[in-house]
Amino acid sequence: MKTTLSLLSLLFVFVGCDAIDAMKATKDMKVATNAMNEKMDKTNRGIDSTNESVRLQKLILSKDDMLDEKNTKNLSPVALGMIPGAKKFGESATTEELMEYTYILLKAIRDEKPDDSLKDANGEFPADVVAAYDHQKMIQFSQVLTIAGFTPADKVESIINEQIYGGGLYQDEAYAFLMARVFFLGTYLDNSLLANPLKTIKKMEETVMRISSIDYLLKTPFKNEIKMSVTGFLKQDPIELSLYTDGLMEDIWNAPKLWKKVMNGFKNDLRDGNVITGTPANQANLSKRIDELKVTVQSYLDSWK
């Protein structure tokens, strides 16, 4: 009996030791796991911080590119030199930043004036001062136009949801931003893509994408609110733009007319024998893409009937 009890006691000792070891191992494992999770969280925070730093740097560089002197001299009919920087800015900025920057630019155009110390003996601003200030305001206006024109479509949709449907802080600026987008894209198409033959599939695809962005806004339930009034110039007349004027669209963003131009491009620029195809496989691929684009354009045209 004593022997049995001794064996049982010894067994409990061993089992107890194993249990203690197991508990210690479990505790050590939890400590290690927590340490690992903390390290991973710290790493993720570091990555997030790095990504945000990179994004902000892109914003600064893209803005600097837009405002480079060589890109701000010729602003008519649109500032083509600003396009590369505007594309990067629109891609990198958040929707909130896009609206804030639009607000800042439009406010600067409206409110900023030369210092009174620059006036001449007659109490008037000299012609060179007037020209410089009005040009600076046109640079600011051109930023609004170009950024709005090349902001990705998904961000434009988010701006609509947040500011217009969501009753956002920058609802007025959102309407102005959308008007700027239509004005820029219409002018860009008229002076660039549609000013030359649409003789490559990529030119045709780009044109269809840009017109579809205009088409979308022309059909929104708030289309009559899409407008902008840009005042504050010293000599230049205010800029007043509306998506519809007395129910009519300006020719440069009249979607039905633009789609008809594209259909004529299929007939004249991408017709059989006018496209370099290369191999039979490449020819078949191009023919398929052209046919699909035709169907898309025709569907847009039909939507206006």
FENURSUL-V898681 format. One record per pair of residues at least 12 apart in sequence whose C-alpha atoms are under 10 Angstrom apart, sorted by the first residue. I is the first residue (numbers start at 1). J is the second residue. D is the distance in whole Angstrom. If there is no record, write none. Layout:
i=<I;I>
j=<J;J>
d=<D;D>
//
This chain:
i=<54;55;55;55;55;55;56;56;56;57;58;58;58;58;58;58;59;59;59;59;59;59;59;59;60;60;60;61;61;61;62;62;62;62;62;62;62;62;62;62;63;63;63;63;63;63;64;64;65;65;65;65;65;65;65;65;66;66;66;66;66;66;66;66;66;66;66;66;66;66;66;66;67;67;67;67;67;67;68;68;68;69;70;71;71;71;72;72;72;72;72;72;72;73;73;74;75;75;75;75;75;76;76;76;77;77;77;77;77;77;78;78;78;78;78;78;78;78;78;78;79;79;79;79;79;79;79;79;79;80;80;80;80;81;82;82;82;82;82;82;83;83;83;83;83;83;84;84;84;85;85;85;85;86;86;86;86;86;86;86;86;86;86;87;87;87;87;87;87;87;88;88;88;89;89;89;89;89;90;90;90;90;90;90;90;90;90;91;91;91;91;91;92;93;93;94;94;94;95;95;95;95;95;95;95;95;95;96;96;96;96;96;96;96;98;98;98;98;98;98;98;98;98;98;99;99;99;99;99;99;99;99;99;99;99;100;100;100;100;101;101;101;101;102;102;102;102;102;102;102;102;102;102;102;102;103;103;103;103;103;103;103;104;104;105;105;105;105;105;105;105;106;106;106;106;106;106;106;106;106;106;106;107;107;107;107;108;108;108;108;108;108;109;109;109;109;109;109;109;109;109;109;109;109;110;110;110;110;110;110;110;111;111;111;112;112;112;112;113;113;113;113;113;113;114;114;114;114;114;125;127;129;130;130;130;130;131;131;131;131;132;133;133;133;133;134;134;134;134;134;135;135;136;137;137;137;137;137;138;138;141;141;141;142;142;143;144;144;144;144;144;145;145;145;145;145;145;145;145;145;145;146;146;146;146;146;146;147;147;147;147;148;148;148;148;148;148;148;148;148;148;148;149;149;149;149;149;149;149;149;149;149;149;149;149;149;150;150;150;150;151;152;153;153;153;156;156;156;156;156;159;159;159;159;159;160;160;160;162;163;164;165;172;172;172;172;173;173;173;174;174;174;175;175;175;175;175;175;175;175;175;176;176;176;176;176;176;176;176;177;177;177;178;178;178;178;178;178;178;178;179;179;179;179;179;179;179;179;179;179;180;180;180;180;180;180;181;181;181;182;182;182;182;182;182;182;182;182;182;182;182;182;182;183;183;183;183;183;183;183;184;184;184;185;185;185;185;185;185;185;186;186;186;186;186;186;186;186;186;186;187;187;187;188;188;189;189;189;189;189;189;189;190;190;190;190;191;192;193;193;193;194;194;194;194;194;196;196;197;197;197;197;197;197;197;198;198;198;198;198;198;198;198;199;199;199;199;199;199;199;199;199;200;200;200;200;200;200;200;201;201;201;201;201;201;201;201;201;204;204;204;204;204;204;204;205;205;205;207;207;207;208;208;208;208;208;208;208;208;211;211;211;211;211;211;211;211;211;212;212;212;212;212;212;213;214;214;214;214;214;215;215;215;215;215;215;215;215;216;217;218;218;218;218;218;218;219;223;223;223;224;224;224;224;224;224;225;225;225;226;226;226;226;227;227;227;227;227;227;228;228;228;228;229;229;255;255;255;256;256;256;256;256;256;257;258;259;259;259;259;259;260;260;260;260;262;262;262;262;263;263;263;263;263;266;266;266;266;270;270;271;272;275>
j=<92;89;91;92;93;94;89;92;93;92;85;88;89;91;92;93;85;86;88;89;90;91;92;93;85;89;92;85;88;89;82;83;84;85;86;87;88;89;90;92;82;85;86;88;89;143;82;85;81;82;83;84;85;86;88;89;79;80;81;82;83;84;85;86;87;88;89;139;142;143;146;147;81;82;85;139;140;143;81;82;85;81;82;83;85;139;135;136;138;139;140;142;143;135;139;139;135;138;139;141;142;138;142;187;142;184;187;188;190;191;142;143;145;146;183;184;185;187;188;191;138;139;141;142;143;145;146;184;188;142;146;188;192;146;139;142;143;145;146;147;143;145;146;147;149;150;146;147;150;143;146;147;150;142;143;144;145;146;147;148;149;150;151;146;147;148;149;150;151;152;147;150;151;146;147;148;150;151;146;147;148;149;150;151;152;155;156;147;150;151;152;155;151;151;155;155;158;159;151;155;156;157;158;159;160;162;163;158;159;162;163;168;169;170;144;147;148;151;155;156;159;173;174;177;144;159;163;169;170;171;172;173;174;176;177;169;170;173;174;143;144;147;173;140;141;143;144;145;147;148;170;173;174;176;177;144;170;172;173;174;176;177;140;173;137;139;140;141;142;143;144;137;140;141;144;173;176;228;229;230;231;232;140;230;231;232;136;137;140;141;231;232;133;134;136;137;138;139;140;141;230;231;232;233;137;229;230;231;232;233;238;231;232;233;133;137;232;233;130;133;134;232;233;234;129;130;132;133;234;234;235;234;233;234;235;236;233;234;235;236;234;232;233;234;235;232;233;234;235;236;233;236;233;230;231;232;233;234;233;236;180;230;239;180;184;180;176;177;180;181;184;176;177;178;179;180;181;182;183;184;185;180;181;183;184;185;188;177;180;181;184;174;176;177;178;179;180;181;182;183;184;185;177;178;179;180;181;182;183;184;185;186;188;210;213;214;181;184;185;210;181;213;209;210;213;174;177;178;181;213;171;174;175;177;178;174;175;178;174;175;222;222;225;226;227;228;226;227;228;226;227;228;222;223;224;225;226;227;228;242;243;225;226;227;228;229;230;241;242;226;227;228;214;217;223;225;226;227;228;243;214;217;223;225;226;227;228;241;242;243;226;227;228;241;242;243;213;214;217;210;211;213;214;215;216;217;218;226;227;242;243;252;253;214;241;242;243;250;252;253;214;252;253;207;210;211;213;214;252;253;210;211;214;250;251;252;253;254;255;258;251;252;253;210;252;206;207;210;211;252;253;258;251;252;253;258;252;207;206;207;210;207;258;261;262;265;265;269;262;264;265;266;268;269;270;261;262;264;265;266;268;269;270;265;266;268;269;270;271;274;275;276;269;270;274;275;276;286;290;266;269;270;275;286;287;289;290;293;262;265;266;269;270;290;293;289;290;293;258;259;262;258;259;262;293;294;296;297;300;253;254;255;256;258;259;262;297;300;255;258;259;296;297;300;255;243;253;254;255;258;253;254;255;256;258;259;300;304;255;243;243;244;249;253;254;255;304;242;243;244;242;243;244;245;246;247;242;243;244;241;242;243;244;240;241;242;243;244;245;240;241;242;243;241;242;300;301;304;300;301;302;303;304;305;301;301;297;298;299;300;301;297;298;300;301;293;294;297;298;293;294;297;298;301;290;291;293;294;287;290;290;287;287>
d=<10;10;10;6;8;10;10;8;8;9;9;7;7;9;7;9;9;10;7;5;9;9;6;7;10;8;10;8;9;9;9;10;8;4;7;8;6;5;9;9;9;6;7;9;7;9;10;8;9;7;9;8;5;8;10;10;9;10;7;5;8;8;5;7;10;10;9;9;9;7;9;10;9;8;9;8;9;9;9;9;10;10;9;9;10;9;9;9;9;6;10;9;10;9;9;10;9;8;7;10;7;10;9;10;10;9;7;8;10;8;7;10;8;8;10;7;10;7;7;9;10;8;10;6;8;9;7;9;9;10;8;8;10;10;10;8;8;10;7;9;9;10;6;8;9;8;9;10;9;10;9;8;10;10;7;9;9;6;5;8;8;7;8;8;7;9;9;5;7;8;9;9;9;10;7;10;9;8;9;6;8;9;6;4;7;8;10;9;8;6;7;9;9;9;9;8;10;10;10;6;8;10;7;6;10;9;10;10;8;9;9;10;10;9;9;8;9;9;9;10;9;10;9;9;10;8;9;9;6;9;10;7;7;10;8;10;8;8;10;10;8;10;10;9;9;9;6;10;9;9;9;7;8;8;7;9;8;9;6;9;9;9;9;10;9;10;6;7;10;8;7;9;8;7;8;8;9;10;9;7;9;9;10;9;9;9;10;8;8;10;10;8;9;9;8;5;8;10;7;8;7;7;6;7;9;10;7;5;4;7;10;9;6;9;9;9;7;9;10;8;10;8;9;8;8;8;10;7;9;9;9;9;9;6;7;9;10;8;8;9;10;10;8;7;9;9;6;6;7;7;9;10;10;10;10;8;7;10;9;10;9;8;10;9;9;10;9;7;7;8;9;10;8;9;9;5;6;9;7;6;9;8;8;10;6;9;10;9;9;8;9;10;9;6;7;9;6;5;8;9;8;9;9;9;9;7;4;7;8;6;6;9;9;9;9;10;8;9;8;9;8;10;10;10;7;9;9;8;10;10;9;7;10;9;9;7;9;9;9;9;9;10;9;9;9;9;10;10;8;8;10;10;9;9;10;7;5;6;7;10;10;9;6;6;5;8;9;9;9;9;9;8;9;8;10;10;6;8;9;9;10;9;10;9;6;5;6;7;7;7;9;8;8;9;10;10;9;8;9;9;9;8;6;9;10;8;9;10;10;10;8;9;7;9;8;9;9;9;8;7;10;10;9;10;7;8;8;7;9;8;8;8;8;9;8;5;5;8;9;9;10;6;8;9;9;10;7;8;8;8;9;9;9;6;9;9;10;10;8;6;10;8;9;8;8;9;10;10;10;10;7;10;8;6;9;10;8;9;6;8;9;6;7;8;9;8;5;5;9;8;7;10;8;7;9;7;9;10;10;10;10;8;9;7;10;8;7;9;8;8;9;10;9;9;8;9;9;7;10;10;8;9;8;8;8;10;9;7;10;8;9;7;10;7;8;10;10;10;8;10;9;10;9;8;10;10;7;9;7;10;8;8;6;8;10;10;8;10;9;9;7;8;9;9;9;8;10;9;7;8;8;7;6;9;10;9;8;8;9;9;6;6;8;8;5;4;6;8;10;6;5;7;9;7;9;9;8;9;8;6;9;9;7;9;9;9;6;8;10;7;6;9;9;10;8;10;9;8;10;10;7;7;8;9;8;10;9;8;10;8;10;9;10>
//
